[in-house]
Amino acid sequence: TVIAEGFGLRDVAKNLPVTENTLFGIGSTSKAFTATLLGMRKDAGEVDFDTPVSDLLDGFRLKGDAASLSVTPRDLMTHHTGMPRHDYAWVLGRSDNMTRHEMMLKFRHFEP
């Protein structure tokens, strides 16, 4: 059973309720979800951990052609891209109402 409704308030000061579209920052637990789902796709033969991400996601680019063309899902999941943390970019992206795709397109501007 999937519960698709919200409980509580997304903004206490404005008394705005949580809805099925409210996004919550869940920190690093999303990494486990992502790795599990990628593993399921791998088991189904739909993805290989060593295929360049640029072959899997249209528009995926990092700063520099070598990194853009060689980074794999395995590299992303094990933090072997050479990229430093850019946590604040995700906060800004959410506050600017950017889509996930629009946030991904910004990776090419992040300094390694």
Secondary structure, DSSP 4 states (H G I P E B T S, - for coil): ----S--SEEETTTTEEP-TT-----TTHHHHHHHHHHHHHHHTTS--TTS-HHHHSTT---SSHHHHHH--HHHHHTT-SS----HHHHHHHHHTT--HHHHHHGGGGS--
